[in-house]
Amino acid sequence: MGEALKAGVAGFLVPAMASEVYKLSESERIKMVEVVLEGVQNKVPVIAGAGETDLTKSRRLLKSYSDLGCRNVLFQIPYENDDQFKAHFMQLCEIDADMIMLQDWSASGYGLPDELICEFFNNVPAFRCLKVETVPAGIKYSRILSLTDGRLNVSGGWAVTQMIEGLARGVHAFMPTGMHWIYTEIYRLWMEGKGEEATKLFQNILPVLAFSNQHLDISIHFFKRLLNRQGTYPTDMVREPILPFDNVHRQIADQLIERVIEIENDIKCRHVDVKRRD
């Protein structure tokens, strides 16, 4: 957390898919949120993820998060049809929260219907953030931003592989798993009008994204290995069941991890130089 805060992250979402959330017990999820809240000390917002297929478990998690003082929550609700999703969403909204983020996830297709998202936005005051993880995501970013006049905070998660496109479309935030120094630098450069520099830096990590984002399980293996190498995690252990990560994977991952560390160290050095000049 400390390193991410130094890098300039705007907040934390925990636990999420990269946290192997569906393999965690309820007590582990609650403890994870508690640890992050203590570490952040109100410096940036913390959003507690309540991803669960079981409505009763979701409500129990939300109550526990509220008891910890976490006022921002994410709903990840399985979609069967509009009526089922709406009923599930409205029951979860009974929790007292300052901000609700809704995860719009789909491995194929366009995810939640635009009309349903707009209905929630217009009728639920706390619903002010949408995490879009549809494939592809670009057109949906633009549609939702247009339909809500830019008032709904739209973020990209798994689709961070299209970060430059997302920035060009006006996406407010991105939620990658790691590489905080790199992503915050890309965002800063773009916002300063240095689009070419931002794009060049993004292109430097495309080999990392091409490898790690080929499958969620590969991404989990890779980023746990990266975070272990950076000293954030004590081990790179993952939870079963998960796709295997063999010697070829490890060799490629280690080469890419060296690339990430080299790029991030260069960014840190440049930041130190700027501070010295100031």
Secondary structure in CASP SS format (residue, H / E / C, confidence):
PFRMAT SS
TARGET T0000
AUTHOR 0000-0000-0000
METHOD secondary structure of the structure
MODEL  1
M C 1.00
G H 1.00
E H 1.00
A H 1.00
L H 1.00
K H 1.00
A H 1.00
G C 1.00
V C 1.00
A C 1.00
G C 1.00
F E 1.00
L E 1.00
V E 1.00
P C 1.00
A C 1.00
M H 1.00
A H 1.00
S H 1.00
E C 1.00
V H 1.00
Y H 1.00
K H 1.00
L C 1.00
S C 1.00
E H 1.00
S H 1.00
E H 1.00
R H 1.00
I H 1.00
K H 1.00
M H 1.00
V H 1.00
E H 1.00
V H 1.00
V H 1.00
L H 1.00
E H 1.00
G H 1.00
V H 1.00
Q C 1.00
N C 1.00
K C 1.00
V C 1.00
P C 1.00
V E 1.00
I E 1.00
A E 1.00
G E 1.00
A C 1.00
G C 1.00
E C 1.00
T C 1.00
D C 1.00
L H 1.00
T H 1.00
K H 1.00
S H 1.00
R H 1.00
R H 1.00
L H 1.00
L H 1.00
K H 1.00
S H 1.00
Y H 1.00
S H 1.00
D H 1.00
L H 1.00
G C 1.00
C C 1.00
R C 1.00
N E 1.00
V E 1.00
L E 1.00
F E 1.00
Q C 1.00
I C 1.00
P C 1.00
Y C 1.00
E C 1.00
N C 1.00
D H 1.00
D H 1.00
Q H 1.00
F H 1.00
K H 1.00
A H 1.00
H H 1.00
F H 1.00
M H 1.00
Q H 1.00
L H 1.00
C C 1.00
E C 1.00
I C 1.00
D C 1.00
A C 1.00
D C 1.00
M E 1.00
I E 1.00
M E 1.00
L E 1.00
Q E 1.00
D E 1.00
W E 1.00
S C 1.00
A C 1.00
S C 1.00
G E 1.00
Y C 1.00
G C 1.00
L C 1.00
P C 1.00
D H 1.00
E H 1.00
L H 1.00
I H 1.00
C H 1.00
E H 1.00
F H 1.00
F H 1.00
N H 1.00
N H 1.00
V C 1.00
P C 1.00
A C 1.00
F E 1.00
R E 1.00
C E 1.00
L E 1.00
K E 1.00
V E 1.00
E E 1.00
T C 1.00
V E 1.00
P C 1.00
A C 1.00
G H 1.00
I H 1.00
K H 1.00
Y H 1.00
S H 1.00
R H 1.00
I H 1.00
L H 1.00
S H 1.00
L H 1.00
T C 1.00
D C 1.00
G C 1.00
R C 1.00
L C 1.00
N E 1.00
V E 1.00
S E 1.00
G E 1.00
G C 1.00
W H 1.00
A H 1.00
V H 1.00
T H 1.00
Q H 1.00
M H 1.00
I H 1.00
E H 1.00
G H 1.00
L H 1.00
A H 1.00
R C 1.00
G C 1.00
V C 1.00
H C 1.00
A E 1.00
F E 1.00
M C 1.00
P C 1.00
T C 1.00
G C 1.00
M C 1.00
H H 1.00
W H 1.00
I H 1.00
Y H 1.00
T H 1.00
E H 1.00
I H 1.00
Y H 1.00
R H 1.00
L H 1.00
W H 1.00
M H 1.00
E C 1.00
G C 1.00
K C 1.00
G H 1.00
E H 1.00
E H 1.00
A H 1.00
T H 1.00
K H 1.00
L H 1.00
F H 1.00
Q H 1.00
N H 1.00
I C 1.00
L H 1.00
P H 1.00
V H 1.00
L H 1.00
A H 1.00
F H 1.00
S H 1.00
N C 1.00
Q C 1.00
H C 1.00
L H 1.00
D H 1.00
I H 1.00
S H 1.00
I H 1.00
H H 1.00
F H 1.00
F H 1.00
K H 1.00
R H 1.00
L H 1.00
L H 1.00
N H 1.00
R H 1.00
Q C 1.00
G C 1.00
T C 1.00
Y C 1.00
P C 1.00
T C 1.00
D C 1.00
M C 1.00
V C 1.00
R C 1.00
E C 1.00
P C 1.00
I C 1.00
L C 1.00
P C 1.00
F C 1.00
D C 1.00
N H 1.00
V H 1.00
H H 1.00
R H 1.00
Q H 1.00
I H 1.00
A H 1.00
D H 1.00
Q H 1.00
L H 1.00
I H 1.00
E H 1.00
R H 1.00
V H 1.00
I H 1.00
E H 1.00
I H 1.00
E H 1.00
N H 1.00
D H 1.00
I H 1.00
K H 1.00
C H 1.00
R H 1.00
H H 1.00
V H 1.00
D H 1.00
V H 1.00
K H 1.00
R H 1.00
R H 1.00
D C 1.00
END
